[in-house]
Amino acid sequence: MKRQIAIATGLLLTSLSLHADNLFQVYQLAKQNDPAYGAAIAEYNAAIEASPKAMAGVLPQINLVGTHSEVYDENRKVGVNPATTEDYDSDTYSLTLTQTIFNKSRFDAVAQADALVAQAEAVFGNAKHDLVIRVAQRYFDVLSESENLVFARAEKKAIAQQLDQAKQRFKVGLTAITDVHEAQARYDQAVSQEIEAQRLYDISLEILRELTGQLHTDLSKVSEKRELVAPEPADIDAWVDTSISNNLLLRSAEKAMDAAMEGRDLATAGHYPTLDLQADYTDFSSSGGQFGLFEKDGTTVSLVLNIPLYSGGGTSASSREAAANHQRSKSLYEQQRRATIRLARNSYLTVISAISQVNALKQALVSTQTALEATQAGFEVGTRTTVDVLDSQREMYRAQRDYIRARHGYILSTLQLKQAAGTLTEEDVRQINAWLE
């Protein structure tokens, strides 16, 4: 039995593989192949065009128009014969330059576009963070379900050995038939648990494949040699302050509020006059007509003033709509600010709790292994029953599963804390990757 315990414990120090994919490799594949991240890139590339589009409204506008006409005239005078006809060509070329001098709507549109681009940058930055979290979550889910399957198989094998032993002891009259039935029931239950563990493992593989487009059946696992470290700084309020300053979802809400404010100004700008400078150059030539062969060119420079007097109430309605949208964005910002504070505090407390939980489960694992050895020894001398041994085995395997999951949960919670603080980077993935073997 000691040898069985040693083998089961050795499962915690999981085997190395020369071809195992590590976390950073999976992350790089996800960057290239995850459809959600690809859509975020495209959305960002589209959103940042708002700035040059708005800026185009205040930059010079130059248009060239050319017209070629073939004219056929037939002139008839009453009482005069025959009628006269004329066939000639005419060409007109016009070059127009328009420069905005004052147009509050266009100036406000530029300011709003800048806020929208800043919001898009924050949204895309959060999409990068989200990809890291999704990759890590699914990566460690696969590892957890893989370990769960290993333990389920090891537990079934141990119970099978206990069942064989109970049958042999029953044959020689050293135990009752109830021990055999109990061991058989536990074995049947272990078979069912193995089937369920296999299903969960297969599902976790498919969920990870959704990110990368590839099946990852061999992943590098967490080294037992890594010590768990507390967040630095060890001050929950400092993490909250950092989150308020850097959290990307909060920054996105802030920029959305700025864009809504500019949109309010943009809506009221419809009441303001506009002033444009316009320069026209026209070249006209005709080979016939009333003036015969005729050519003319000229340049006109104008100031165009437009004063809106009444637009049917549309501008006022748009102003009220924009003001309501601005108020909505302020409420959404406050909602996100509070959520950010909650998330930062919860994430910090989760990391601290995870460290304590891992240490407690590590000690529980040692205790369950010791208890199993003692129970097995008692069974050999007749002071403990088969049921006692099976219960001790189950507790040991449960402690192993919980310990592995807790270590994975700690790693994920550290990444989530940095995401809440807005400080998560690709380097954090590399650091976590160094924990693997």
C-alpha positions as CSV (number, residue, x, y, z in Angstrom):
1,M,0.0,0.0,0.0
2,K,2.9,2.4,0.7
3,R,4.0,1.8,-2.8
4,Q,0.6,2.7,-4.1
5,I,0.5,5.9,-2.1
6,A,4.0,6.8,-3.4
7,I,2.8,6.3,-7.0
8,A,-0.4,8.4,-6.4
9,T,1.6,11.2,-4.7
10,G,4.0,11.1,-7.6
11,L,1.1,12.0,-9.9
12,L,1.4,15.5,-8.4
13,L,4.9,15.8,-9.8
14,T,3.6,15.3,-13.3
15,S,5.7,14.0,-16.0
16,L,7.7,16.0,-18.5
17,S,7.1,15.8,-22.2
18,L,9.5,16.8,-24.9
19,H,6.6,17.9,-27.1
20,A,4.3,19.4,-24.6
21,D,2.7,22.8,-25.5
22,N,3.3,25.5,-22.8
23,L,1.1,28.4,-21.9
24,F,3.0,31.0,-23.9
25,Q,2.8,28.8,-27.0
26,V,-0.9,28.3,-26.7
27,Y,-1.3,32.1,-26.1
28,Q,0.6,32.9,-29.3
29,L,-1.6,30.5,-31.2
30,A,-4.7,32.1,-29.7
31,K,-3.5,35.6,-30.8
32,Q,-3.3,34.3,-34.3
33,N,-6.4,32.1,-34.5
34,D,-9.0,33.2,-31.9
35,P,-12.0,34.6,-33.8
36,A,-13.1,36.8,-30.9
37,Y,-9.7,38.4,-30.8
38,G,-9.6,38.8,-34.5
39,A,-12.9,40.5,-34.5
40,A,-11.6,42.9,-31.7
41,I,-8.6,43.8,-34.0
42,A,-10.9,44.5,-36.9
43,E,-13.3,46.5,-34.7
44,Y,-10.3,48.6,-33.4
45,N,-9.0,49.2,-36.9
46,A,-12.4,50.4,-38.0
47,A,-12.9,52.6,-34.9
48,I,-9.7,54.5,-35.2
49,E,-10.7,55.8,-38.6
50,A,-13.2,58.1,-36.8
51,S,-10.5,60.6,-36.2
52,P,-9.3,61.1,-39.9
53,K,-12.9,61.0,-41.0
54,A,-13.8,63.9,-38.7
55,M,-10.6,65.8,-39.5
56,A,-11.4,65.6,-43.2
57,G,-14.3,68.0,-42.5
58,V,-12.1,70.9,-41.5
59,L,-9.3,70.3,-44.1
60,P,-9.5,71.8,-47.6
61,Q,-12.0,70.3,-50.1
62,I,-10.9,70.4,-53.7
63,N,-13.2,69.3,-56.6
64,L,-12.6,69.2,-60.3
65,V,-15.6,69.0,-62.6
66,G,-15.3,68.7,-66.4
67,T,-18.2,68.9,-68.9
68,H,-18.1,68.2,-72.7
69,S,-21.2,69.0,-74.7
70,E,-22.0,68.4,-78.4
71,V,-24.7,70.9,-79.4
72,Y,-27.1,70.8,-82.4
73,D,-29.2,73.9,-82.8
74,E,-31.9,74.5,-85.4
75,N,-33.2,78.1,-85.7
76,R,-36.5,78.8,-87.4
77,K,-37.9,82.3,-88.0
78,V,-41.6,82.7,-89.0
79,G,-41.9,83.5,-92.7
80,V,-38.2,83.0,-93.4
81,N,-36.9,79.9,-95.2
82,P,-34.9,77.9,-95.0
83,A,-34.2,77.3,-91.3
84,T,-30.6,77.6,-90.1
85,T,-28.8,74.8,-88.2
86,E,-25.6,74.8,-86.3
87,D,-23.5,71.9,-84.9
88,Y,-20.7,72.7,-82.4
89,D,-18.9,71.5,-79.2
90,S,-18.4,73.2,-75.9
91,D,-16.1,72.3,-72.9
92,T,-16.3,73.5,-69.3
93,Y,-13.7,72.8,-66.6
94,S,-14.3,74.0,-63.0
95,L,-11.8,73.7,-60.1
96,T,-13.3,74.5,-56.7
97,L,-11.5,74.8,-53.4
98,T,-13.4,75.1,-50.1
99,Q,-11.8,75.8,-46.7
100,T,-13.8,75.8,-43.5
101,I,-13.1,78.9,-41.5
102,F,-15.7,78.4,-38.8
103,N,-18.0,75.4,-38.4
104,K,-18.6,74.5,-34.8
105,S,-20.3,71.2,-35.8
106,R,-17.2,70.0,-37.6
107,F,-14.8,71.2,-34.8
108,D,-16.9,69.4,-32.2
109,A,-17.0,66.3,-34.4
110,V,-13.2,66.2,-34.4
111,A,-13.2,66.4,-30.6
112,Q,-15.8,63.6,-30.3
113,A,-13.8,61.4,-32.8
114,D,-10.7,61.8,-30.6
115,A,-12.6,60.6,-27.6
116,L,-14.1,57.7,-29.6
117,V,-10.6,56.7,-30.7
118,A,-9.3,56.8,-27.1
119,Q,-12.3,54.6,-26.1
120,A,-11.5,52.2,-28.9
121,E,-7.9,51.9,-27.7
122,A,-9.1,51.1,-24.1
123,V,-11.6,48.5,-25.5
124,F,-8.9,46.9,-27.6
125,G,-6.5,46.9,-24.7
126,N,-9.1,45.1,-22.6
127,A,-9.6,42.6,-25.4
128,K,-5.9,41.8,-25.1
129,H,-6.3,41.3,-21.4
130,D,-9.4,39.2,-21.9
131,L,-7.5,36.9,-24.3
132,V,-4.8,36.3,-21.7
133,I,-7.4,35.4,-19.1
134,R,-9.4,33.2,-21.4
135,V,-6.2,31.3,-22.5
136,A,-5.0,30.8,-19.0
137,Q,-8.5,29.8,-17.8
138,R,-8.9,27.2,-20.5
139,Y,-5.3,26.0,-20.3
140,F,-5.5,25.3,-16.6
141,D,-9.0,23.8,-16.9
142,V,-7.4,21.2,-19.3
143,L,-4.7,20.6,-16.7
144,S,-7.2,20.3,-13.9
145,E,-9.4,17.9,-15.8
146,S,-6.4,15.9,-17.0
147,E,-5.2,15.5,-13.4
148,N,-8.8,14.6,-12.3
149,L,-8.9,11.9,-15.0
150,V,-5.5,10.5,-13.8
151,F,-6.7,10.4,-10.2
152,A,-10.0,8.8,-11.2
153,R,-8.1,6.1,-13.0
154,A,-5.7,5.6,-10.1
155,E,-8.6,5.5,-7.6
156,K,-10.4,2.9,-9.7
157,K,-7.2,0.8,-9.9
158,A,-6.7,1.0,-6.2
159,I,-10.3,0.1,-5.5
160,A,-10.0,-2.8,-7.9
161,Q,-7.0,-4.1,-6.0
162,Q,-8.9,-3.7,-2.7
163,L,-11.9,-5.6,-4.3
164,D,-9.6,-8.5,-5.3
165,Q,-8.1,-8.5,-1.8
166,A,-11.6,-8.5,-0.2
167,K,-12.6,-11.5,-2.4
168,Q,-9.5,-13.4,-1.5
169,R,-10.0,-12.7,2.2
170,F,-13.6,-13.8,2.0
171,K,-12.6,-17.1,0.4
172,V,-10.4,-18.0,3.3
173,G,-12.9,-16.7,5.9
174,L,-11.0,-13.6,7.0
175,T,-13.8,-11.2,6.1
176,A,-17.5,-11.0,5.6
177,I,-19.3,-10.9,2.3
178,T,-20.5,-7.4,3.1
179,D,-16.9,-6.2,2.6
180,V,-16.9,-7.7,-0.9
181,H,-20.2,-6.0,-1.7
182,E,-19.0,-2.7,-0.4
183,A,-15.8,-2.9,-2.4
184,Q,-17.7,-3.9,-5.5
185,A,-20.1,-0.9,-5.0
186,R,-17.2,1.4,-4.6
187,Y,-15.5,0.0,-7.7
188,D,-18.7,0.4,-9.8
189,Q,-18.9,4.0,-8.6
190,A,-15.2,4.6,-9.5
191,V,-15.9,3.3,-13.0
192,S,-18.8,5.9,-13.3
193,Q,-16.5,8.6,-12.0
194,E,-13.8,7.8,-14.5
195,I,-16.3,8.0,-17.4
196,E,-17.4,11.4,-16.1
197,A,-13.8,12.6,-15.7
198,Q,-13.1,11.5,-19.3
199,R,-16.1,13.5,-20.5
200,L,-15.0,16.6,-18.7
201,Y,-11.5,16.3,-19.9
202,D,-12.6,15.9,-23.5
203,I,-14.9,18.9,-23.2
204,S,-12.0,21.0,-21.8
205,L,-9.9,20.1,-24.8
206,E,-12.6,21.2,-27.2
207,I,-13.0,24.5,-25.3
208,L,-9.3,25.2,-25.6
209,R,-9.4,24.2,-29.3
210,E,-12.0,26.9,-29.8
211,L,-9.3,29.5,-29.1
212,T,-6.4,28.2,-31.1
213,G,-8.0,26.0,-33.8
214,Q,-5.8,23.1,-32.7
215,L,-6.1,20.2,-30.3
216,H,-3.7,20.3,-27.3
217,T,-3.6,16.9,-25.7
218,D,-0.2,17.4,-24.1
219,L,0.4,20.5,-22.0
220,S,3.2,21.5,-19.8
221,K,2.2,21.3,-16.1
222,V,2.9,23.4,-13.0
223,S,6.1,22.7,-11.2
224,E,5.7,21.8,-7.5
225,K,8.9,23.7,-6.8
226,R,7.4,27.1,-7.3
227,E,6.5,29.0,-4.1
228,L,3.4,31.0,-4.0
229,V,3.9,34.7,-3.6
230,A,1.5,37.4,-2.2
231,P,0.6,40.4,-4.3
232,E,3.0,43.3,-4.3
233,P,2.3,45.8,-2.8
234,A,0.6,43.9,0.0
235,D,-2.0,46.7,0.4
236,I,-5.5,46.3,-0.9
237,D,-6.1,50.1,-1.1
238,A,-3.0,50.5,-3.3
239,W,-4.4,48.0,-5.7
240,V,-7.8,49.8,-5.7
241,D,-6.1,53.1,-6.5
242,T,-4.1,51.5,-9.3
243,S,-7.3,50.0,-10.7
244,I,-9.1,53.3,-10.7
245,S,-6.2,54.9,-12.6
246,N,-5.5,52.1,-15.1
247,N,-8.5,49.7,-15.4
248,L,-9.3,49.6,-19.1
249,L,-13.0,49.0,-18.8
250,L,-13.2,52.1,-16.5
251,R,-11.1,54.1,-19.0
252,S,-13.4,53.0,-21.8
253,A,-16.4,54.2,-19.8
254,E,-14.6,57.5,-19.1
255,K,-13.9,58.0,-22.8
256,A,-17.4,57.1,-23.7
257,M,-18.6,59.8,-21.3
258,D,-16.2,62.3,-22.9
259,A,-17.5,61.3,-26.4
260,A,-21.1,61.8,-25.1
261,M,-20.2,65.2,-23.8
262,E,-18.7,66.2,-27.2
263,G,-21.8,64.8,-28.8
264,R,-23.9,67.1,-26.7
265,D,-21.9,70.1,-27.9
266,L,-22.1,68.8,-31.4
267,A,-25.8,68.6,-31.3
268,T,-26.2,72.2,-30.1
269,A,-23.7,73.4,-32.7
270,G,-26.5,73.3,-35.3
271,H,-27.6,76.7,-34.0
272,Y,-24.3,78.3,-34.9
273,P,-23.5,80.0,-38.2
274,T,-20.8,78.7,-40.5
275,L,-18.2,80.5,-42.6
276,D,-16.3,79.0,-45.5
277,L,-13.7,80.4,-48.0
278,Q,-14.4,79.2,-51.5
279,A,-12.2,79.7,-54.6
280,D,-13.4,78.8,-58.1
281,Y,-11.5,78.6,-61.3
282,T,-13.6,78.1,-64.5
283,D,-12.4,77.5,-68.1
284,F,-15.0,77.5,-70.9
285,S,-14.6,77.1,-74.6
286,S,-17.1,76.8,-77.4
287,S,-16.6,76.3,-81.2
288,G,-20.0,77.9,-82.2
289,G,-23.2,79.2,-81.0
290,Q,-24.3,82.8,-80.5
291,F,-20.8,84.1,-80.0
292,G,-19.0,81.9,-82.5
293,L,-15.6,80.6,-81.5
294,F,-15.5,81.6,-77.8
295,E,-13.1,80.9,-74.9
296,K,-13.3,82.2,-71.3
297,D,-11.6,81.6,-68.0
298,G,-11.9,83.3,-64.7
299,T,-11.3,83.0,-60.9
300,T,-13.7,83.8,-58.2
301,V,-12.9,84.0,-54.4
302,S,-15.9,84.1,-52.0
303,L,-16.7,84.1,-48.4
304,V,-19.8,82.0,-47.8
305,L,-21.8,82.7,-44.6
306,N,-24.6,80.5,-43.6
307,I,-26.9,81.4,-40.7
308,P,-29.4,78.8,-39.6
309,L,-32.7,80.4,-38.7
310,Y,-35.1,77.5,-38.2
311,S,-34.8,73.8,-38.8
312,G,-38.3,72.7,-37.7
313,G,-37.1,72.0,-34.2
314,G,-34.8,69.2,-35.2
315,T,-31.7,70.8,-33.8
316,S,-33.3,71.4,-30.4
317,A,-34.6,67.8,-30.3
318,S,-31.1,66.5,-31.1
319,S,-29.7,68.7,-28.3
320,R,-32.1,67.2,-25.8
321,E,-31.3,63.7,-27.0
322,A,-27.5,64.3,-26.7
323,A,-27.9,65.7,-23.2
324,A,-29.8,62.6,-22.1
325,N,-27.2,60.3,-23.7
326,H,-24.5,62.3,-21.8
327,Q,-26.3,61.8,-18.5
328,R,-26.6,58.1,-19.3
329,S,-22.9,57.8,-20.0
330,K,-22.1,59.5,-16.6
331,S,-24.3,56.9,-14.8
332,L,-22.6,54.1,-16.7
333,Y,-19.2,55.5,-15.8
334,E,-20.1,55.6,-12.1
335,Q,-21.4,52.0,-12.3
336,Q,-18.1,50.9,-13.9
337,R,-16.1,52.8,-11.3
338,R,-17.9,51.0,-8.5
339,A,-17.5,47.6,-10.2
340,T,-13.8,48.3,-10.7
341,I,-13.3,48.9,-7.0
342,R,-15.3,45.8,-6.1
343,L,-13.3,43.7,-8.7
344,A,-10.0,45.0,-7.4
345,R,-10.8,44.2,-3.8
346,N,-12.3,40.8,-4.6
347,S,-9.3,39.9,-6.8
348,Y,-6.8,40.8,-4.1
349,L,-8.7,38.9,-1.4
350,T,-9.0,35.9,-3.7
351,V,-5.2,35.8,-4.2
352,I,-4.6,36.0,-0.5
353,S,-7.2,33.4,0.2
354,A,-5.8,31.1,-2.6
355,I,-2.4,31.1,-1.0
356,S,-3.8,30.1,2.4
357,Q,-6.0,27.5,0.7
358,V,-3.1,25.9,-1.2
359,N,-1.0,25.7,1.9
360,A,-4.0,24.1,3.9
361,L,-4.7,21.6,1.1
362,K,-1.0,20.7,0.9
363,Q,-1.1,19.8,4.6
364,A,-4.4,18.0,4.1
365,L,-2.8,15.9,1.4
366,V,0.0,14.9,3.8
367,S,-2.6,14.1,6.5
368,T,-4.8,12.0,4.2
369,Q,-1.8,10.0,3.0
370,T,-0.7,9.4,6.6
371,A,-4.3,8.4,7.5
372,L,-4.5,6.0,4.6
373,E,-1.2,4.3,5.7
374,A,-2.6,4.0,9.3
375,T,-5.9,2.6,8.0
376,Q,-4.2,0.1,5.8
377,A,-2.1,-1.0,8.7
378,G,-5.2,-1.4,10.9
379,F,-6.9,-3.4,8.1
380,E,-3.9,-5.8,8.0
381,V,-4.2,-6.6,11.7
382,G,-8.0,-6.7,11.6
383,T,-8.8,-3.4,13.5
384,R,-10.1,-1.6,10.4
385,T,-12.6,-2.7,7.7
386,T,-12.5,-2.6,4.0
387,V,-15.0,0.4,4.1
388,D,-12.5,2.3,6.2
389,V,-9.7,1.7,3.7
390,L,-11.9,2.7,0.8
391,D,-13.0,5.9,2.6
392,S,-9.3,6.8,3.3
393,Q,-8.4,6.2,-0.3
394,R,-11.2,8.4,-1.5
395,E,-10.2,11.2,0.9
396,M,-6.6,11.0,-0.3
397,Y,-7.5,11.3,-4.0
398,R,-10.0,14.1,-3.3
399,A,-7.2,16.0,-1.4
400,Q,-4.9,15.5,-4.4
401,R,-7.5,16.8,-6.8
402,D,-8.3,19.8,-4.6
403,Y,-4.7,20.6,-4.2
404,I,-4.0,20.7,-7.9
405,R,-7.1,22.8,-8.6
406,A,-6.2,25.2,-5.9
407,R,-2.7,25.8,-7.4
408,H,-4.2,26.4,-10.8
409,G,-6.8,28.8,-9.2
410,Y,-4.1,30.8,-7.5
411,I,-2.3,31.3,-10.8
412,L,-5.4,32.4,-12.5
413,S,-6.4,34.7,-9.7
414,T,-3.1,36.5,-9.9
415,L,-3.7,37.3,-13.6
416,Q,-7.2,38.5,-12.8
417,L,-5.9,40.8,-10.1
418,K,-3.5,42.4,-12.7
419,Q,-6.3,42.6,-15.2
420,A,-8.4,44.5,-12.6
421,A,-5.5,46.8,-12.0
422,G,-5.0,47.4,-15.7
423,T,-1.4,46.2,-15.5
424,L,-1.6,42.8,-17.2
425,T,0.9,42.4,-20.0
426,E,2.3,39.7,-22.2
427,E,5.3,39.5,-19.8
428,D,3.0,38.2,-17.1
429,V,2.2,35.2,-19.4
430,R,5.9,34.6,-19.8
431,Q,6.4,34.7,-16.0
432,I,3.6,32.2,-15.5
433,N,5.1,30.1,-18.3
434,A,8.3,29.9,-16.2
435,W,6.3,28.0,-13.6
436,L,5.7,25.2,-15.9
437,E,7.8,22.1,-16.5
